[in-house]
Amino acid sequence: MESSKQIDSGATEGRLLSRPTRPTTTAVAGLYPLGLDAQRDGFVYVPKTYQADQPAPLVLILHGAGGDAEGALRIFHNLADRFGTILLAVDSHQQTWDILRGGYGPDIVFIELALAQTFSHYAVDPNQIAIAGFSDGASYALSVGITNGELFSHIIAFSPGFMTPARQQGEPHVFISHGKLDTVLPIERCSRPIVRRLKRAGYEVQYHEFNGFHTVPSAIA
């Protein structure tokens, strides 16, 4: 378990230090609150197929501005059982993520705690950990995912606005989608330059534009 000094130091740099380990509890399939904060918390969903001796993929899901973990879960909830994937969704401490309010801080600390708890409770495949998000959550997923590319094997960004990684680490695969008719985060100012920047940096990017607005169509999910 990391010390608070380590966590605080990593938080300012956007770093996540927790890693999958052998579970210390017996898990049962279902949806559970994290129980880490009385105001803004989160949920973990354990698929029906979960078995402690078969480490499962994990997707960390980040909501858009004004959203919450429960709403973010809906993006993948119907897919979790089919693919045997653990879903972890967390709330931002305020209306949106810390990086949009001036820098990495309390949200990274909370994500670190949520990951540490999840890794201690469930068997997670260290080679199949994704970070995903929509809108502001997508911007945060790109930023945190690239900064912690040695932890995340995949980054999934639905309609992102920007990315501000603290460093480039590892080689996660990147999926980005964006609606051509998006008026909230216009595609020509957001995903298109983001994709060009990622490709120049050497990332493998799967990019989908669709005829739609600021949303995540089920086919894209």
MISEDO-114882 format. One record per residue: x, y, z of N, C-alpha, C in turn; residue in one letter. Coordinates in steps of 0.001 Angstrom, whole numbers, always signed. Each point is the difference from the previous one (the first is absolute). Layout:
REC,n_X,n_Y,n_Z,ca_X,ca_Y,ca_Z,c_X,c_Y,c_Z,aa
REC,X,Y,Z,X,Y,Z,X,Y,Z,A
...
This chain:
REC,n_X,n_Y,n_Z,ca_X,ca_Y,ca_Z,c_X,c_Y,c_Z,aa
REC,+845,-1189,+0,-845,+1189,+0,+882,+1241,+0,M
REC,-271,+956,-923,+819,+1184,-89,-241,+918,+1192,E
REC,+1016,+732,+410,-175,+986,+1053,-729,+1205,-560,S
REC,-589,+824,+910,-697,+1207,-453,+970,+958,-681,S
REC,+1261,+8,+439,+995,+867,-619,+249,-421,-1442,K
REC,+82,-1323,-255,+186,-496,-1360,-1189,+358,-873,Q
REC,-1219,-199,+537,-1210,+283,-765,-75,+1475,-342,I
REC,+266,+890,+985,-68,+1437,-248,+1017,+424,-1039,D
REC,+1209,-572,+66,+1036,+328,-976,-406,-448,-1391,S
REC,-540,-1212,-100,-429,-503,-1291,-1173,+770,-552,G
REC,-881,+470,+891,-1204,+690,-443,+331,+1262,-779,A
REC,+957,+776,+466,+325,+1249,-688,+572,-256,-1388,T
REC,+517,-1185,-213,+559,-379,-1301,-951,-880,-791,E
REC,-1196,-249,+524,-976,-834,-687,+318,-1479,+12,G
REC,+896,-440,+892,+430,-1401,-8,-871,-873,+894,R
REC,-233,-1229,-475,-724,-1010,+754,+964,-1125,+343,L
REC,+89,-340,+1276,+1022,-929,+456,-517,-1408,+272,L
REC,-1302,-166,+183,-558,-1322,+320,+96,-938,-1193,S
REC,+178,-1285,+299,+92,-1021,-1040,-793,-1242,+438,R
REC,-460,-805,-946,-729,-1227,+345,+830,-898,+906,P
REC,-685,-671,+905,+663,-893,+930,-935,-1177,+294,T
REC,+414,-903,+848,-857,-1124,+366,-1127,+509,+909,R
REC,-1265,-270,-342,-1121,+494,+814,+76,-517,+1428,P
REC,-416,+849,+937,+19,-379,+1412,-1398,-300,+526,T
REC,-1015,+125,-869,-1372,-290,+406,-667,-891,-1044,T
REC,-1116,-583,+364,-787,-815,-923,-1074,+877,-627,T
REC,-7,+79,-1319,-905,+906,-698,-1226,-741,-520,A
REC,-1100,+737,-39,-1249,-510,-547,-444,+939,-1107,V
REC,-514,-549,-1093,-440,+810,-1124,-1092,+968,+424,A
REC,-17,+1180,-664,-1026,+984,+300,+533,+1412,-39,G
REC,-858,+956,+339,+334,+1422,+5,+133,+477,+1434,L
REC,+1138,+668,+317,+254,+418,+1366,+533,+1430,+54,Y
REC,-461,+789,+972,+611,+1318,+209,+1402,-176,+564,P
REC,+883,+927,-309,+1371,-113,+494,+70,+262,+1504,L
REC,-830,+907,+490,+12,+308,+1423,+1236,+749,+443,G
REC,+588,+794,-892,+1218,+739,+318,-255,+1455,+353,L
REC,-1191,+500,-348,-320,+1401,+264,-1504,+122,+191,D
REC,-411,+821,+953,-1424,+137,+303,-730,+871,-1014,A
REC,+718,+863,-712,-632,+923,-927,+134,-450,-1452,Q
REC,+1230,-89,-472,+284,-405,-1381,+784,-1301,+83,R
REC,-571,-1079,-484,+606,-1316,+208,+206,-716,-1334,D
REC,-608,-1135,-182,+151,-761,-1236,-562,-1392,+176,G
REC,+131,-803,-1064,-536,-1363,+12,+971,-955,-684,F
REC,-75,-1264,+397,+688,-1060,-718,-1049,-1033,-391,V
REC,+93,-456,-1252,-896,-1055,-469,+836,-1233,-301,Y
REC,-364,-1112,+632,+708,-1263,-191,-873,-900,-868,V
REC,+494,-442,-1159,-832,-786,-918,-357,-1369,+550,P
REC,-1065,-571,-518,-493,-1298,+467,+1014,-1113,-222,K
REC,+889,+190,-982,+979,-1035,-341,+1272,+72,+838,T
REC,+89,+976,+914,+1244,+213,+742,+380,-1218,+839,Y
REC,+1297,-350,-78,+573,-1049,+839,+1359,+482,+487,Q
REC,+230,-145,+1282,+1221,+537,+601,+1275,-605,-573,A
REC,-96,-1225,-536,+1197,-634,-553,+196,+316,-1482,D
REC,-854,+863,-542,+122,+424,-1397,-60,+1520,-58,Q
REC,+1145,+674,+106,+20,+1467,+5,-780,+591,-1175,P
REC,-813,+980,+292,-910,+592,-989,+516,+1345,-493,A
REC,-411,+408,-1207,+292,+1363,-461,-719,+1007,+895,P
REC,+536,+1207,+61,-610,+1074,+787,-104,+1253,-852,L
REC,-1151,+678,+81,-157,+1302,-646,-327,+1034,+1069,V
REC,+841,+1012,+124,-249,+1149,+863,-749,+1037,-839,L
REC,-1201,+406,+452,-867,+854,-803,-171,+1370,+668,I
REC,+150,+1059,-804,-71,+1372,+489,-1157,+745,-674,L
REC,-848,+629,+791,-1183,+678,-516,+335,+1361,-615,H
REC,-977,+566,-700,+149,+1338,-555,-315,+1060,+1034,G
REC,+181,+1276,-360,-256,+1111,+922,-1444,-36,+483,A
REC,-184,+140,+1316,-1327,-20,+575,-582,-1386,+173,G
REC,+731,-1023,-417,-486,-1374,+92,+430,-673,+1282,G
REC,-185,-1315,+39,+420,-763,+1169,+349,-1424,-413,D
REC,+535,-743,+956,+470,-1358,-277,-1132,-910,-450,A
REC,-1162,+144,+616,-1128,-861,-354,-385,+169,-1461,E
REC,-28,+1240,-473,-321,+248,-1399,+1077,-513,-933,G
REC,+1259,+157,+396,+1106,-458,-836,-17,-1509,-178,A
REC,-430,-709,+1021,-52,-1468,-72,-899,-490,-1130,L
REC,-1023,+779,-328,-972,-443,-995,+629,-213,-1372,R
REC,+1099,+665,-273,+648,-136,-1306,+391,-1456,-268,I
REC,+535,-663,+1024,+526,-1356,-171,-754,-1069,+776,F
REC,-982,+400,+795,-623,-951,+911,-543,-1234,-723,H
REC,-636,+210,-1139,-591,-1129,-735,+1054,-874,-683,N
REC,+1229,+463,-45,+1070,-750,-668,+881,-757,+991,L
REC,-66,+362,+1277,+930,-554,+988,-120,-1506,+143,A
REC,-1227,-513,+75,-178,-1445,+157,+429,-750,-1247,D
REC,-282,+587,-1157,+359,-665,-1258,+1505,-194,-113,R
REC,+763,+985,+442,+1453,-65,-147,+718,-323,+1306,F
REC,-763,-254,+1067,+622,-362,+1275,+885,+1084,+563,G
REC,-460,+1260,-99,+813,+1147,+371,-489,+659,+1287,T
REC,+918,+276,+900,-311,+766,+1198,-66,+1476,-371,I
REC,-1021,+694,+474,-150,+1430,-264,+191,+774,+1302,L
REC,+814,+1036,-62,+220,+875,+1148,-305,+1425,-447,L
REC,-1018,+614,+600,-367,+1367,-352,+118,+877,+1234,A
REC,+623,+1158,-147,+215,+902,+1139,-574,+1377,-298,V
REC,-366,+704,+1074,-464,+1381,-105,+1181,+956,+91,D
REC,-76,+1094,-731,+938,+1095,+229,-409,+715,+1282,S
REC,+951,+666,+667,-320,+659,+1265,-898,+1218,-201,H
REC,+125,+648,-1149,-874,+1122,-316,-741,-316,-1294,Q
REC,-523,+1037,-668,-825,-233,-1178,+751,-664,-1140,Q
REC,+1310,+215,-43,+814,-657,-1021,+1362,-317,+597,T
REC,+902,-519,-812,+1256,-566,+496,+1044,+1069,+304,W
REC,+895,-325,+931,+930,+994,+529,+863,+673,-1068,D
REC,+403,-743,-1031,+893,+574,-1003,-671,+1149,-743,I
REC,-1331,-6,-63,-718,+1092,-644,-146,+1202,+925,L
REC,+411,-170,+1248,-91,+1074,+985,+1379,+453,+468,R
REC,+1044,-347,-761,+1309,+551,+312,+1132,-980,+197,G
REC,-268,-1290,+138,+1089,-946,+156,-432,-1275,+689,G
REC,+840,-1021,-109,-288,-1274,+657,-22,+175,+1516,Y
REC,-923,-693,+659,-97,+135,+1445,-967,-981,+626,G
REC,-1122,+473,+554,-893,-873,+784,-618,-1138,-791,P
REC,-250,+194,-1290,-608,-1085,-766,+986,-1141,-247,D
REC,+1255,+334,-224,+1021,-1044,-144,+159,-761,+1310,I
REC,-25,+715,+1114,+102,-652,+1308,-1152,-978,+186,V
REC,-1219,+421,-371,-1161,-875,+175,+62,-1204,-936,F
REC,+413,+229,-1244,+143,-1121,-941,+1034,-994,+518,I
REC,+1075,+508,+574,+1027,-871,+584,-601,-876,+1100,E
REC,-802,+593,+869,-632,-757,+1079,-986,-1029,-552,L
REC,-760,+402,-1011,-981,-913,-599,+680,-1179,-677,A
REC,+1088,+261,-703,+744,-1084,-648,+615,-932,+1043,L
REC,+587,+580,+1037,+632,-819,+1036,-1017,-930,+644,A
REC,-1192,+529,+292,-1038,-830,+603,-473,-1085,-965,Q
REC,-179,+370,-1254,-459,-968,-1004,+1021,-1101,-216,T
REC,+1267,+372,-97,+1045,-1003,-195,+99,-951,+1199,F
REC,-286,+493,+1200,+91,-858,+1185,-1201,-939,+125,S
REC,-1131,+366,-646,-1215,-808,+113,-192,-978,-1157,H
REC,+525,+352,-1184,-300,-788,-1196,+1278,-326,-776,Y
REC,-31,-1149,-677,+1134,-412,-827,-97,+710,-1339,A
REC,+960,+862,-288,+8,+810,-1212,+1199,-370,-864,V
REC,-253,-166,-1291,+1065,-302,-957,+834,+1262,-226,D
REC,+1274,+4,+392,+829,+1207,-119,+237,+430,-1443,P
REC,-254,-912,-945,+205,+324,-1412,-1268,+471,-691,N
REC,-1100,+78,+757,-1275,+430,-589,-701,+979,+945,Q
REC,+583,+1172,+130,-585,+1059,+818,-208,+1220,-890,I
REC,-1237,+427,-118,-325,+1143,-851,-499,+1156,+845,A
REC,+196,+1207,-506,-602,+1196,+572,-867,+611,-1090,I
REC,-1245,+301,+342,-967,+471,-994,-755,+1198,+539,A
REC,-505,+838,-917,-782,+1139,+446,-749,+653,-1138,G
REC,-975,+823,+370,-804,+753,-958,+155,+1491,+265,F
REC,+182,+783,-1072,+62,+1455,+92,+1176,+431,+890,S
REC,-253,+748,+1095,+1101,+350,+904,+675,-1249,+553,D
REC,-789,-1056,+210,+575,-1266,+465,+921,-617,-1027,G
REC,-306,+218,-1292,+871,-495,-1067,+1311,+775,-30,A
REC,-92,+1317,+193,+1216,+819,+66,+876,-451,+1160,S
REC,-647,-291,+1129,+746,-448,+1177,+564,-1393,-216,Y
REC,-765,-870,-673,+486,-1355,-278,+1241,+34,-879,A
REC,-13,+846,-1019,+1180,+140,-858,+1194,+524,+795,L
REC,-231,+1011,+809,+1087,+611,+764,+592,-970,+1013,S
REC,-874,-623,+790,+456,-931,+1033,+537,-1290,-621,V
REC,-648,-450,-1080,+411,-1237,-640,+1387,+72,-612,G
REC,+301,+1104,-645,+1334,+180,-597,+1047,+183,+1099,I
REC,-353,+762,+1035,+915,+201,+1122,+336,-1318,+692,T
REC,-970,-921,+28,+162,-1292,+675,-102,-1159,-983,N
REC,+674,+148,-1125,-70,-1008,-1051,+612,-1332,+357,G
REC,+757,-69,+1091,+522,-1286,+456,-1059,-769,+785,E
REC,-1045,+693,+458,-1115,-644,+704,-1134,-347,-963,L
REC,-359,+940,-860,-1140,-184,-892,+436,-546,-1358,F
REC,-607,-1111,-377,+302,-589,-1312,-834,+652,-1098,S
REC,-1131,+582,+387,-903,+626,-964,-561,+1310,+552,H
REC,-212,+943,-901,-665,+1264,+321,-1198,+128,-936,I
REC,-1182,+262,+569,-1227,+115,-781,-581,+1383,+244,I
REC,-67,+813,-1044,-439,+1386,+146,-1177,+284,-925,A
REC,-1180,+199,+593,-1195,+342,-761,-181,+1513,+17,F
REC,+195,+632,-1156,-201,+1453,-165,+861,+835,+947,S
REC,+1318,-163,-43,+868,+797,+874,+153,+1436,-505,P
REC,+421,+879,+920,+241,+1382,-381,+1472,+329,-149,G
REC,+845,-637,+804,+1433,+295,-12,+722,-1097,+765,F
REC,+1313,+114,+109,+778,-873,+884,+1209,+765,+495,M
REC,+328,-202,+1273,+1163,+660,+603,+758,-998,+880,T
REC,+617,-1007,-607,+763,-963,+809,+1209,+668,+641,P
REC,+343,-474,+1195,+1175,+530,+691,+1284,-585,-565,A
REC,-116,-1154,-667,+1140,-666,-613,-557,-1028,-980,R
REC,+861,-520,-850,-387,-1080,-923,+657,-1272,+499,Q
REC,-844,-977,+369,+516,-1222,+602,-684,-1203,-621,Q
REC,+782,-1029,-355,-585,-1211,-539,-571,+180,-1396,G
REC,-727,-1024,-464,-566,+30,-1354,-1435,-531,+4,E
REC,-898,+633,+739,-1387,-476,-4,-651,+174,-1368,P
REC,-909,-916,-340,-797,+159,-1210,-1085,+1032,+281,H
REC,-306,+823,-1000,-947,+1102,+202,-1186,-137,-951,V
REC,-1205,+114,+561,-1232,+45,-783,-658,+1353,+243,F
REC,-343,+702,-1087,-679,+1292,+106,-1193,+3,-944,I
REC,-1131,+500,+484,-1159,+209,-865,-503,+1430,+191,S
REC,-667,+521,-1031,-504,+1373,+94,-1093,+198,-1035,H
REC,-1070,+691,+394,-1087,+313,-917,+348,+1179,-892,G
REC,-268,-144,-1286,+302,+1076,-950,-848,+1241,+232,K
REC,-1138,-174,+669,-925,+1115,+226,+83,+528,+1436,L
REC,+1037,-376,+714,+176,+406,+1391,+186,+1513,+93,D
REC,-900,+684,+713,+122,+1446,+188,+554,+350,+1378,T
REC,+81,-988,+900,+556,+227,+1334,+1524,+28,-62,V
REC,+577,-1030,-611,+1444,-81,-236,+186,-283,-1488,L
REC,+72,+1048,-823,+66,-185,-1457,+1163,-877,-434,P
REC,-296,-926,-869,+964,-1017,-399,+1258,+582,-634,I
REC,-160,+1082,-772,+1160,+555,-701,+992,+672,+950,E
REC,-464,+376,+1204,+887,+626,+971,+436,-975,+1090,R
REC,-616,-1172,+17,+244,-931,+1107,+619,-1313,-471,C
REC,-814,-970,-376,+541,-1334,-282,+947,-38,-1194,S
REC,-295,+745,-1047,+868,-76,-1179,+1432,+427,+312,R
REC,+230,+1144,+647,+1388,+335,+360,+576,-924,+1073,P
REC,-847,-503,+894,+484,-949,+1012,+539,-1258,-670,I
REC,-745,-519,-975,+418,-1219,-702,+1306,+236,-742,V
REC,+112,+1148,-669,+1256,+299,-719,+1177,+51,+973,R
REC,-218,+629,+1144,+1066,+118,+1000,+415,-1365,+535,R
REC,-974,-863,+269,+302,-1338,+512,+774,-826,-1022,L
REC,-413,+68,-1239,+689,-763,-1045,+1430,+493,-179,K
REC,+206,+1310,+68,+1364,+531,-92,+862,-497,+1151,R
REC,-639,-217,+1156,+737,-476,+1178,+230,-1507,-32,A
REC,-542,-675,-1019,+263,-1424,-161,-1055,-932,+556,G
REC,-1154,+521,+405,-1043,-857,+559,-812,-674,-1097,Y
REC,-458,-1219,+306,-923,-705,-877,-1403,+498,+333,E
REC,-646,+667,-968,-1288,+630,+256,-1073,-579,-914,V
REC,-1102,-421,+610,-1186,-397,-757,-1003,+1136,+152,Q
REC,-361,+623,-1119,-792,+1225,+46,-1287,-156,-793,Y
REC,-1135,+359,+630,-1296,-112,-661,-744,+1328,+70,H
REC,-346,+540,-1163,-909,+1135,-69,-1376,-541,-389,E
REC,-1050,+554,+595,-1355,-471,-311,-925,+1190,-235,F
REC,-1077,-251,-688,-984,+1045,-292,-907,+177,+1219,N
REC,+412,+850,+895,-752,+201,+1226,+548,+1166,+793,G
REC,-560,+173,+1201,+327,+1151,+829,+932,-396,+1149,F
REC,-139,+653,+1134,+875,-229,+1163,-554,-1167,+816,H
REC,+314,-1206,-433,-595,-1191,+597,+884,-1218,-239,T
REC,-414,-1138,+570,+682,-1272,-215,-1039,-990,-538,V
REC,-126,-124,-1307,-949,-979,-554,+367,-1416,+457,P
REC,-1006,-838,+147,+241,-1366,+489,+950,-778,-910,S
REC,-89,+246,-1315,+890,-693,-933,+1452,+406,+211,A
REC,+224,+1255,+344,+1364,+484,+275,+529,-614,+1290,I
REC,-859,-65,+1027,+419,-609,+1282,+400,-1446,-216,A
